Amino acid sequence: MCKGQGCEWYVYLRKIETHNGQDYVVINMQWDHAHTCSQVLDQKWLTAKWLGERYMKKIKANPHIPLAAIHQCIDEDFGLTISRMKAYRAREHALDSIFGSAATQYRNLFYYKAELERTHPDSSMHIHYENTRDSGVVGLRFLRFYYCLGPLKNGWMRLCRPIIFLDACFLRGMYKGQLMTAMGIDPNNGWWPIAWAVTEAESYVQWKWFLEYLSDDLDLHANGPRYVFMSDQQKLTGIPCTHAIATINKNGHDVTRYVSRNYLKSTVMMMYENVIYPINGVDNWPKSSDDGLELAPPRTKRQRGRPKKLRREEPQIRLHANGGESLRRTFVMRCRRCGQEGLNRRTCNNDPRTDARSEVGPNVSAPGPSTRTRAMTQPQRCGRRGDQD
């Protein structure tokens, strides 16, 4: 029926099953009434669940589809508008149907641990959760977990360089947190993941907890001074430089003896003998009574700082004629006096050019003291309280 006040227009529909789902067929409609009411752009039957099922294929093809695109699809298909929150709920309903609900994934963490320990011996996975149960929650709330695969651990201890890179980043999703990683370098100068963890925040307590498990897995306390820890990415090579090669040749030694064993083909072949095997689907994970604890999602906590929306690009290197290197600037500085790059007007000693300002940009006013500066430079009259001018 029409929502217009006093309008007698109506239409009867019937729901039918189609190969694409469900559709509606017009059964009866009143034709003799002139329908002149204004269009109603919002309809209650246009629910978030129905919209999520309607645009399931589009959202599956682009899980990060903007809400504006969903608005446009609804406007083109039905000539209606929905709120931003309804579009968000429709997208989340479709994503839950495609990838599964994020909240239900925490219930299978202990089963996931058992499956990984079955397929990858010598792996370590530690799951921590809160000791108290909240009312209305299925299980104990998840707190953090640590994960180190056996093949990755053994490969790093045997053949990788004794360097460990530590880093952490925000988790962007329904349940916030921090992803902590420990990375190594393989003989081919590639990244070699060692261990990672998901924690509720990034602080001294979480880093201490992460490094204690990492030290036990890699046996770091047995030979601590041998290892190097870095928090920023740096390049390290095991090939002698040109000066070292010249000295080695002068002494009559073989240069290949001074090259790190990490560059040998046999080392690379041994490195990738540590295979990560696929695991079964969630329906085939072992569900023993010892690992039958089902966890609830973690508490939502606002992370410190502001997460970056875009990742910073890798710094670009500029090579100079003298063989030096420097980071490439994101802008080109040009002098307003002579028009050359890499200079400014304050430090320029070149002859001025009349067309330099037009190349650089619009002219600016000549430098001079501002109103506030001029006011401060004027002599001030001092006197006692109550003195008159």
BELPERA-V714541 format. One record per helix or strand of 2 or more residues. SS is the DSSP state (@ for helix, = for strand). FROM is the first residue (numbers start at 0). TO is the last residue. If there is no record, write none. Layout:
# BELPERA-V714541
[[SS;FROM;TO] [SS;FROM;TO]]
This chain:
# BELPERA-V714541
[[=;10;17] [=;20;28] [@;47;53] [@;55;60] [@;66;77] [@;83;98] [@;101;118] [=;123;128] [=;140;147] [@;149;158] [=;162;169] [=;177;184] [=;190;198] [@;203;217] [@;219;225] [=;227;229] [@;241;249] [@;254;257] [@;260;262] [@;264;270] [@;281;283] [=;316;318] [=;324;326] [@;355;359] [@;370;376]]
